[in-house]
Amino acid sequence: DTLSKVKTLVLDKTGTLTYGNFRLESVGKLQDISDDELWTMIGVTEKFSEHPLGRALFALAQQRVESIPDPTNLEVRKGQGVVVTLGAHMYGIGDEQIIEGCALEDAEDARKALLAAQARSVGTTVLLIRDHKAVATLSLADAPRPEAAQSLAAIRAQGVSDIIMFTGDDARVAQRIASQLGIIDYRAGMKPEDKLRELEALPRGPVAMVGDGVNDAPALARADIGIAMGKGGTAIASEAADIIILNDNLSRIAELVALGKRTVSVIHWDIGIWAVSNIVGFALVLTGIAGPAFAAFYNFITDFFPLINSTRLFKTAKKYRA
């Protein structure tokens, strides 16, 4: 019933509208270190990351160094990034917020280097730090899912008038993805609490939220309908959601809305069929037109009418799987 009334759909960007399969664009070293040392630091920091960008960085590190030790301590800092310790050293990877969060000694130089790398990149740029000093900037790019634009058009065709994109990336990256997908309303640079706050500030009415990451979990739980991308998403996002899309296919969202509308329609028709058939049956019996045998037969036959009407749901599912 709630799905049939949804007018606002909020979607996370990374891993939902995009694959989350980042490719490396550039690395800007800020200290005199070897490539092996650089990628070992990256691998250690992102070894147990659940974020798509972190998983991509760890995969790249595995390709470049033979052995990556386990960090002794790991801390995921909301809206900043991830910080780990290994022996006497502290490493971290995150956005601009991690500069203040980790109290970098070269904060101003680190901020300038990060902004310069962001200006050159078409994707997401993060900062690698070691012991309160910036080590390198890392730029990675992601691409929208090929079915995303078509799926959003199908969702709009189901009467979902407001489609909003939430992302923790900067406004430049958000604008690029939004323009490719025809999304007018987007919010960039968001922390998990920002997503929750913005979701609650949306106009009243059923709101659906689609996400896949740890940062999306609070908003997924708060939305009227939470939808998680289950294949590539995190366990906590799936636990917080009401619905899980197992194959991460965005076209299933339009199917969900269509099934919600059709289910409500079928229920209303079933109630109407039941009411009309019973009124007619009572009239036939009370007027003496129908005897006991015909009344029993009539009652048996009319039980199938709502079932026949309900088969319309199968036609809706086949339409969206075709």
Residue pairs with C-beta under 8 A, 6 or more apart in sequence:
1 260
1 264
2 206
2 224
2 225
2 260
3 206
3 208
3 225
3 256
3 257
3 259
3 260
3 261
4 257
4 260
4 261
4 263
4 264
5 205
5 206
6 160
6 206
6 207
6 208
6 224
6 225
6 257
6 260
7 159
7 160
7 161
7 162
7 205
7 206
8 160
8 161
8 162
8 163
8 164
8 202
8 203
8 205
8 206
8 207
8 208
9 155
9 160
9 162
9 163
9 164
9 207
9 208
9 209
9 210
9 253
10 164
10 165
10 166
10 199
10 202
10 207
10 208
10 209
10 210
10 219
10 223
11 17
11 163
11 164
11 165
11 166
11 209
11 210
11 211
12 165
12 166
12 167
12 195
12 210
12 211
12 212
12 213
12 215
12 216
13 165
13 166
13 167
13 169
13 174
13 177
14 20
14 51
14 52
14 53
14 142
14 167
14 168
14 169
14 212
14 213
15 52
15 211
15 212
15 213
15 229
15 232
15 233
16 210
16 211
16 212
16 229
16 250
17 144
17 145
17 148
17 165
17 177
17 181
17 250
18 142
18 143
18 144
18 145
18 148
18 177
19 142
19 143
19 145
19 232
20 52
20 53
20 55
20 56
20 142
20 212
20 232
21 52
21 56
21 142
21 143
22 52
22 53
22 56
22 57
22 123
22 124
22 140
22 141
22 142
23 56
23 140
23 141
23 142
24 60
24 138
24 139
24 140
25 121
25 122
25 123
25 139
25 140
25 141
26 117
26 120
26 121
26 137
26 138
26 139
27 38
27 136
27 137
27 138
27 139
28 113
28 117
28 136
28 137
28 138
28 139
29 38
29 135
29 136
30 109
30 110
30 113
30 134
30 135
30 136
30 137
31 130
31 133
31 134
31 135
31 136
33 135
35 64
36 64
36 65
38 128
38 135
38 136
39 60
39 61
39 64
39 65
40 61
40 65
40 68
40 69
41 91
41 128
41 130
41 135
42 57
42 58
42 60
42 61
42 93
42 128
42 138
43 57
43 58
43 61
43 62
43 65
43 68
44 68
44 69
44 70
44 71
44 84
44 86
44 91
45 57
45 71
45 82
45 83
45 84
45 91
45 92
45 93
45 128
46 54
46 55
46 57
46 58
46 61
46 82
46 93
47 58
47 68
47 70
47 71
47 84
48 71
48 74
49 55
49 57
49 58
49 82
50 213
50 214
50 234
51 82
51 213
51 214
52 142
52 213
52 232
53 124
53 126
53 140
54 82
54 93
56 140
57 93
57 138
57 140
58 68
61 68
62 68
69 86
71 84
71 85
71 86
71 91
72 84
72 85
72 86
72 87
73 84
73 85
74 82
74 83
74 84
75 82
75 83
75 84
76 82
76 214
77 83
77 94
77 98
77 101
78 191
78 192
78 193
78 215
79 97
79 168
79 191
79 192
79 193
79 194
80 94
80 95
80 97
80 98
80 101
80 102
81 92
81 93
81 94
81 95
81 97
81 98
81 101
81 126
82 92
82 93
82 94
83 90
83 91
83 92
83 94
83 98
83 101
83 102
84 90
84 91
84 92
85 91
89 130
89 131
90 102
90 129
90 130
90 131
90 132
91 128
91 129
91 130
92 98
92 102
92 128
92 129
92 130
93 126
93 127
93 128
93 129
93 138
94 101
94 126
94 127
95 126
95 127
95 168
95 170
96 111
96 114
96 115
96 127
98 127
98 129
99 107
99 110
99 111
99 114
99 127
99 134
100 107
102 129
102 132
103 132
104 110
104 129
104 132
104 133
104 134
105 132
105 133
106 133
106 134
109 134
110 127
110 129
110 133
110 134
113 127
113 134
113 137
114 125
114 127
114 134
114 137
117 125
117 137
117 139
118 125
118 139
118 170
118 172
120 139
121 139
121 141
122 141
122 173
122 176
123 139
123 140
123 141
123 142
123 173
124 139
124 140
124 141
124 142
124 169
124 170
124 173
125 137
125 138
125 139
125 140
126 137
126 138
126 140
127 134
127 136
127 137
127 138
128 134
128 135
128 136
128 137
128 138
129 135
142 177
144 177
144 180
144 181
145 151
145 250
147 249
147 250
147 251
148 181
148 250
149 180
149 181
149 182
150 251
151 249
151 250
151 251
151 253
151 254
152 163
152 181
152 182
152 183
152 250
153 182
154 251
154 254
155 163
155 253
155 254
155 257
156 163
157 254
158 254
158 257
158 258
158 261
159 257
159 261
160 208
160 257
162 185
163 183
163 185
164 183
164 185
164 186
164 187
164 202
165 174
165 177
165 178
165 181
165 183
165 185
165 186
165 187
166 186
166 187
166 190
166 195
166 198
166 211
166 219
167 173
167 174
167 177
167 186
167 187
167 188
167 189
167 190
168 188
168 189
168 190
168 191
168 215
169 188
169 189
170 188
170 189
171 188
171 189
173 188
174 186
174 187
174 188
175 186
175 188
177 183
178 184
178 186
187 194
187 198
190 198
191 215
192 214
192 215
192 216
192 217
192 218
192 219
193 218
195 215
195 216
195 218
195 219
196 218
196 219
196 222
199 207
199 209
199 219
199 222
199 223
200 222
206 224
206 225
207 223
207 224
207 225
208 223
208 224
208 225
208 226
208 227
208 253
209 216
209 219
209 220
209 222
209 223
209 225
209 226
209 227
210 227
210 228
210 229
210 253
211 217
211 219
211 220
211 226
211 227
211 228
211 229
211 233
211 237
211 241
212 228
212 229
212 232
212 233
212 234
212 237
212 248
213 233
213 234
213 237
214 234
214 236
214 237
216 228
216 237
216 240
217 234
217 236
217 237
217 239
217 240
218 240
219 226
220 226
220 227
220 228
220 237
220 240
220 241
221 240
221 241
225 242
225 243
226 240
226 241
226 242
226 243
227 241
227 242
227 243
227 244
227 245
227 253
227 256
228 237
228 238
228 240
228 241
228 243
228 244
228 245
229 237
229 245
229 248
230 238
230 244
230 245
230 246
230 248
231 245
231 246
231 247
231 248
232 248
233 248
238 244
243 256
245 252
245 253
251 320
252 320
254 320
255 316
255 317
255 320
255 321
258 316
258 319
258 320
259 313
259 316
259 317
262 312
262 313
262 316
263 313
265 312
266 309
266 310
266 312
266 313
269 306
269 309
270 306
270 309
270 310
273 302
273 305
273 306
273 309
274 305
274 306
277 302
277 305
278 302
281 290
281 295
281 298
281 299
281 302
284 290
284 294
284 295
284 298
285 295
290 298
